[in-house]
Structure formats: C-alpha cells, structure tokens
Amino acid sequence: MGKIDINHATAEELDAIPGIGAAKAKSIVEDRKKNGLFRKADDLLRVKGIGPKLLEKMKSSIVVQP
C-alpha cells in the first residue's frame, strides 16, 4: 500500500493507517473541513487523540500534499 495523503483521504482510507481507527479518522476529516488542509504532518497534532508518539508511528504511512 502506498502512502495516504491526509489532505484528500476519506475517513475510511485514514482508518487503514496503523493506530488510527474509525474515530480518529473521522476527527481528522472533521478537523480538515473546519481548519483547512494540513501543511505538514505535524499539523495532525491539532487533532484530538493524536499525540507525538502516534504521529511518529503514522509518519511512514502518510504524505501531505496540497
């Protein structure tokens, strides 16, 4: 599986990222709609439930494209 673009992925696609799950995937999509696109992976820290440890685990599975 290729890297998942967090700016364009659906909640279902985000759910496939290890450690995310359905609830966090939905939160990522909601945050993106409310606050705009993510500029860098570290912007995911603004999403409730995603902390530094989980973000590090996710980085090998995600990409951020405008």
A tleap script that builds the chain and sets N, CA, C and O, in Angstrom:
source leaprc.protein.ff14SB
mol = sequence {
  NMET GLY LYS ILE ASP ILE ASN HIE ALA THR
  ALA GLU GLU LEU ASP ALA ILE PRO GLY ILE
  GLY ALA ALA LYS ALA LYS SER ILE VAL GLU
  ASP ARG LYS LYS ASN GLY LEU PHE ARG LYS
  ALA ASP ASP LEU LEU ARG VAL LYS GLY ILE
  GLY PRO LYS LEU LEU GLU LYS MET LYS SER
  SER ILE VAL VAL GLN CPRO
}
set mol.1.N position { 0.841 -1.184 0.000 }
set mol.1.CA position { 0.000 0.000 0.000 }
set mol.1.C position { 0.885 1.246 0.000 }
set mol.1.O position { 1.872 1.311 0.733 }
set mol.2.N position { 0.532 2.226 -0.820 }
set mol.2.CA position { 1.272 3.475 -0.865 }
set mol.2.C position { 0.913 4.357 0.319 }
set mol.2.O position { 0.047 4.020 1.126 }
set mol.3.N position { 1.586 5.477 0.405 }
set mol.3.CA position { 1.296 6.416 1.487 }
set mol.3.C position { -0.059 7.073 1.259 }
set mol.3.O position { -0.482 7.272 0.120 }
set mol.4.N position { -0.726 7.403 2.343 }
set mol.4.CA position { -2.053 8.005 2.293 }
set mol.4.C position { -1.919 9.514 2.458 }
set mol.4.O position { -1.291 9.992 3.403 }
set mol.5.N position { -2.514 10.256 1.532 }
set mol.5.CA position { -2.498 11.720 1.579 }
set mol.5.C position { -3.563 12.185 2.568 }
set mol.5.O position { -4.759 12.053 2.306 }
set mol.6.N position { -3.132 12.724 3.691 }
set mol.6.CA position { -4.081 13.103 4.737 }
set mol.6.C position { -4.970 14.279 4.347 }
set mol.6.O position { -5.979 14.529 5.007 }
set mol.7.N position { -4.618 14.999 3.296 }
set mol.7.CA position { -5.450 16.118 2.860 }
set mol.7.C position { -6.575 15.705 1.924 }
set mol.7.O position { -7.504 16.483 1.705 }
set mol.8.N position { -6.516 14.519 1.377 }
set mol.8.CA position { -7.530 14.115 0.404 }
set mol.8.C position { -8.172 12.770 0.706 }
set mol.8.O position { -9.123 12.377 0.031 }
set mol.9.N position { -7.675 12.065 1.700 }
set mol.9.CA position { -8.194 10.740 2.031 }
set mol.9.C position { -9.547 10.831 2.726 }
set mol.9.O position { -9.836 11.786 3.447 }
set mol.10.N position { -10.364 9.814 2.488 }
set mol.10.CA position { -11.637 9.693 3.191 }
set mol.10.C position { -11.376 9.128 4.585 }
set mol.10.O position { -10.277 8.659 4.879 }
set mol.11.N position { -12.393 9.177 5.432 }
set mol.11.CA position { -12.259 8.595 6.769 }
set mol.11.C position { -11.942 7.106 6.668 }
set mol.11.O position { -11.160 6.579 7.459 }
set mol.12.N position { -12.548 6.432 5.699 }
set mol.12.CA position { -12.306 5.000 5.522 }
set mol.12.C position { -10.844 4.734 5.146 }
set mol.12.O position { -10.240 3.776 5.628 }
set mol.13.N position { -10.287 5.579 4.291 }
set mol.13.CA position { -8.881 5.420 3.899 }
set mol.13.C position { -7.952 5.715 5.077 }
set mol.13.O position { -6.958 5.017 5.278 }
set mol.14.N position { -8.279 6.744 5.848 }
set mol.14.CA position { -7.460 7.097 7.007 }
set mol.14.C position { -7.505 6.001 8.068 }
set mol.14.O position { -6.528 5.785 8.785 }
set mol.15.N position { -8.626 5.320 8.164 }
set mol.15.CA position { -8.800 4.236 9.133 }
set mol.15.C position { -7.798 3.106 8.893 }
set mol.15.O position { -7.494 2.345 9.812 }
set mol.16.N position { -7.287 2.993 7.675 }
set mol.16.CA position { -6.327 1.933 7.336 }
set mol.16.C position { -4.923 2.214 7.881 }
set mol.16.O position { -4.075 1.322 7.885 }
set mol.17.N position { -4.674 3.430 8.335 }
set mol.17.CA position { -3.360 3.780 8.891 }
set mol.17.C position { -3.232 3.136 10.270 }
set mol.17.O position { -4.116 3.302 11.110 }
set mol.18.N position { -2.150 2.407 10.514 }
set mol.18.CA position { -1.973 1.755 11.817 }
set mol.18.C position { -2.093 2.740 12.981 }
set mol.18.O position { -1.442 3.785 12.996 }
set mol.19.N position { -2.936 2.389 13.955 }
set mol.19.CA position { -3.097 3.206 15.148 }
set mol.19.C position { -4.178 4.261 15.065 }
set mol.19.O position { -4.451 4.933 16.060 }
set mol.20.N position { -4.808 4.432 13.901 }
set mol.20.CA position { -5.800 5.491 13.754 }
set mol.20.C position { -7.192 5.041 14.204 }
set mol.20.O position { -7.721 5.578 15.177 }
set mol.21.N position { -7.778 4.091 13.534 }
set mol.21.CA position { -9.128 3.655 13.887 }
set mol.21.C position { -10.174 4.617 13.359 }
set mol.21.O position { -9.857 5.721 12.916 }
set mol.22.N position { -11.417 4.188 13.410 }
set mol.22.CA position { -12.523 4.936 12.811 }
set mol.22.C position { -12.750 6.296 13.467 }
set mol.22.O position { -12.985 7.282 12.768 }
set mol.23.N position { -12.685 6.363 14.784 }
set mol.23.CA position { -12.973 7.623 15.485 }
set mol.23.C position { -11.936 8.699 15.159 }
set mol.23.O position { -12.301 9.838 14.867 }
set mol.24.N position { -10.656 8.350 15.207 }
set mol.24.CA position { -9.614 9.339 14.896 }
set mol.24.C position { -9.656 9.714 13.419 }
set mol.24.O position { -9.411 10.867 13.065 }
set mol.25.N position { -9.962 8.754 12.561 }
set mol.25.CA position { -10.066 9.045 11.128 }
set mol.25.C position { -11.153 10.083 10.884 }
set mol.25.O position { -10.965 11.019 10.107 }
set mol.26.N position { -12.285 9.914 11.547 }
set mol.26.CA position { -13.385 10.878 11.415 }
set mol.26.C position { -12.959 12.248 11.953 }
set mol.26.O position { -13.293 13.279 11.370 }
set mol.27.N position { -12.223 12.252 13.063 }
set mol.27.CA position { -11.744 13.518 13.637 }
set mol.27.C position { -10.791 14.240 12.692 }
set mol.27.O position { -10.820 15.467 12.600 }
set mol.28.N position { -9.948 13.488 11.990 }
set mol.28.CA position { -9.021 14.092 11.027 }
set mol.28.C position { -9.805 14.770 9.910 }
set mol.28.O position { -9.501 15.904 9.539 }
set mol.29.N position { -10.810 14.084 9.372 }
set mol.29.CA position { -11.618 14.651 8.288 }
set mol.29.C position { -12.366 15.889 8.780 }
set mol.29.O position { -12.421 16.899 8.078 }
set mol.30.N position { -12.942 15.819 9.981 }
set mol.30.CA position { -13.676 16.968 10.528 }
set mol.30.C position { -12.748 18.158 10.754 }
set mol.30.O position { -13.116 19.294 10.454 }
set mol.31.N position { -11.554 17.909 11.279 }
set mol.31.CA position { -10.588 18.988 11.500 }
set mol.31.C position { -10.190 19.626 10.179 }
set mol.31.O position { -10.079 20.848 10.080 }
set mol.32.N position { -9.977 18.803 9.176 }
set mol.32.CA position { -9.579 19.300 7.852 }
set mol.32.C position { -10.669 20.194 7.266 }
set mol.32.O position { -10.368 21.221 6.657 }
set mol.33.N position { -11.937 19.809 7.447 }
set mol.33.CA position { -13.049 20.629 6.945 }
set mol.33.C position { -13.150 21.947 7.709 }
set mol.33.O position { -13.415 22.994 7.118 }
set mol.34.N position { -12.939 21.893 9.013 }
set mol.34.CA position { -13.087 23.073 9.866 }
set mol.34.C position { -11.906 24.037 9.753 }
set mol.34.O position { -12.097 25.251 9.680 }
set mol.35.N position { -10.686 23.494 9.739 }
set mol.35.CA position { -9.483 24.327 9.818 }
set mol.35.C position { -8.671 24.414 8.535 }
set mol.35.O position { -7.669 25.128 8.485 }
set mol.36.N position { -9.086 23.703 7.506 }
set mol.36.CA position { -8.353 23.738 6.246 }
set mol.36.C position { -7.336 22.618 6.152 }
set mol.36.O position { -7.162 21.832 7.083 }
set mol.37.N position { -6.671 22.560 5.013 }
set mol.37.CA position { -5.717 21.495 4.735 }
set mol.37.C position { -4.539 21.522 5.704 }
set mol.37.O position { -4.174 22.569 6.239 }
set mol.38.N position { -3.962 20.352 5.912 }
set mol.38.CA position { -2.756 20.236 6.723 }
set mol.38.C position { -1.568 20.666 5.863 }
set mol.38.O position { -1.466 20.264 4.704 }
set mol.39.N position { -0.677 21.472 6.417 }
set mol.39.CA position { 0.503 21.923 5.669 }
set mol.39.C position { 1.681 20.977 5.856 }
set mol.39.O position { 2.543 20.860 4.985 }
set mol.40.N position { 1.709 20.307 7.000 }
set mol.40.CA position { 2.776 19.344 7.297 }
set mol.40.C position { 2.202 18.271 8.215 }
set mol.40.O position { 1.156 18.464 8.834 }
set mol.41.N position { 2.890 17.151 8.295 }
set mol.41.CA position { 2.400 16.037 9.114 }
set mol.41.C position { 2.192 16.458 10.570 }
set mol.41.O position { 1.242 16.012 11.212 }
set mol.42.N position { 3.061 17.302 11.087 }
set mol.42.CA position { 2.951 17.730 12.485 }
set mol.42.C position { 1.649 18.470 12.778 }
set mol.42.O position { 1.252 18.574 13.938 }
set mol.43.N position { 0.980 18.983 11.750 }
set mol.43.CA position { -0.313 19.642 11.951 }
set mol.43.C position { -1.356 18.671 12.490 }
set mol.43.O position { -2.362 19.103 13.052 }
set mol.44.N position { -1.135 17.373 12.329 }
set mol.44.CA position { -2.074 16.383 12.869 }
set mol.44.C position { -2.147 16.449 14.391 }
set mol.44.O position { -3.102 15.944 14.982 }
set mol.45.N position { -1.168 17.055 15.024 }
set mol.45.CA position { -1.182 17.179 16.480 }
set mol.45.C position { -2.353 18.035 16.956 }
set mol.45.O position { -2.710 17.980 18.133 }
set mol.46.N position { -2.949 18.815 16.076 }
set mol.46.CA position { -4.111 19.625 16.456 }
set mol.46.C position { -5.387 18.780 16.545 }
set mol.46.O position { -6.412 19.259 17.029 }
set mol.47.N position { -5.331 17.543 16.087 }
set mol.47.CA position { -6.492 16.654 16.111 }
set mol.47.C position { -6.536 15.928 17.451 }
set mol.47.O position { -5.552 15.320 17.872 }
set mol.48.N position { -7.681 15.996 18.112 }
set mol.48.CA position { -7.845 15.336 19.400 }
set mol.48.C position { -7.556 13.843 19.267 }
set mol.48.O position { -8.062 13.177 18.364 }
set mol.49.N position { -6.740 13.335 20.174 }
set mol.49.CA position { -6.418 11.910 20.176 }
set mol.49.C position { -5.122 11.556 19.468 }
set mol.49.O position { -4.667 10.414 19.533 }
set mol.50.N position { -4.523 12.532 18.789 }
set mol.50.CA position { -3.248 12.274 18.113 }
set mol.50.C position { -2.152 13.042 18.846 }
set mol.50.O position { -2.139 14.272 18.881 }
set mol.51.N position { -1.244 12.282 19.422 }
set mol.51.CA position { -0.125 12.863 20.153 }
set mol.51.C position { 1.178 12.567 19.435 }
set mol.51.O position { 1.182 11.926 18.384 }
set mol.52.N position { 2.278 13.030 19.998 }
set mol.52.CA position { 3.584 12.853 19.352 }
set mol.52.C position { 3.951 11.397 19.055 }
set mol.52.O position { 4.500 11.106 17.992 }
set mol.53.N position { 3.656 10.483 19.978 }
set mol.53.CA position { 4.023 9.077 19.759 }
set mol.53.C position { 3.244 8.478 18.592 }
set mol.53.O position { 3.822 7.806 17.737 }
set mol.54.N position { 1.940 8.718 18.555 }
set mol.54.CA position { 1.127 8.189 17.461 }
set mol.54.C position { 1.543 8.828 16.141 }
set mol.54.O position { 1.621 8.146 15.118 }
set mol.55.N position { 1.808 10.122 16.158 }
set mol.55.CA position { 2.230 10.807 14.938 }
set mol.55.C position { 3.501 10.181 14.376 }
set mol.55.O position { 3.595 9.955 13.170 }
set mol.56.N position { 4.468 9.904 15.224 }
set mol.56.CA position { 5.712 9.278 14.757 }
set mol.56.C position { 5.433 7.927 14.117 }
set mol.56.O position { 6.037 7.575 13.103 }
set mol.57.N position { 4.513 7.169 14.715 }
set mol.57.CA position { 4.153 5.859 14.182 }
set mol.57.C position { 3.475 5.991 12.807 }
set mol.57.O position { 3.643 5.134 11.939 }
set mol.58.N position { 2.713 7.070 12.626 }
set mol.58.CA position { 1.951 7.288 11.393 }
set mol.58.C position { 2.808 7.799 10.239 }
set mol.58.O position { 2.490 7.542 9.078 }
set mol.59.N position { 3.877 8.510 10.534 }
set mol.59.CA position { 4.627 9.232 9.501 }
set mol.59.C position { 5.085 8.363 8.336 }
set mol.59.O position { 5.194 8.856 7.213 }
set mol.60.N position { 5.354 7.093 8.574 }
set mol.60.CA position { 5.794 6.226 7.477 }
set mol.60.C position { 4.637 5.829 6.560 }
set mol.60.O position { 4.860 5.280 5.481 }
set mol.61.N position { 3.401 6.107 6.986 }
set mol.61.CA position { 2.220 5.713 6.210 }
set mol.61.C position { 1.514 6.876 5.532 }
set mol.61.O position { 0.591 6.668 4.744 }
set mol.62.N position { 1.945 8.116 5.835 }
set mol.62.CA position { 1.206 9.276 5.324 }
set mol.62.C position { 2.080 10.204 4.487 }
set mol.62.O position { 3.309 10.172 4.545 }
set mol.63.N position { 1.390 11.029 3.709 }
set mol.63.CA position { 2.022 12.086 2.933 }
set mol.63.C position { 1.088 13.292 3.006 }
set mol.63.O position { -0.123 13.132 3.157 }
set mol.64.N position { 1.645 14.495 2.899 }
set mol.64.CA position { 0.846 15.719 2.926 }
set mol.64.C position { 1.037 16.432 1.601 }
set mol.64.O position { 2.125 16.921 1.297 }
set mol.65.N position { -0.032 16.488 0.812 }
set mol.65.CA position { 0.008 17.186 -0.475 }
set mol.65.C position { -1.046 18.279 -0.477 }
set mol.65.O position { -2.114 18.115 0.113 }
set mol.66.N position { -0.753 19.395 -1.138 }
set mol.66.CA position { -1.729 20.497 -1.173 }
set mol.66.C position { -2.977 20.139 -1.960 }
set mol.66.O position { -3.888 20.959 -2.080 }
savepdb mol mol.pdb
quit
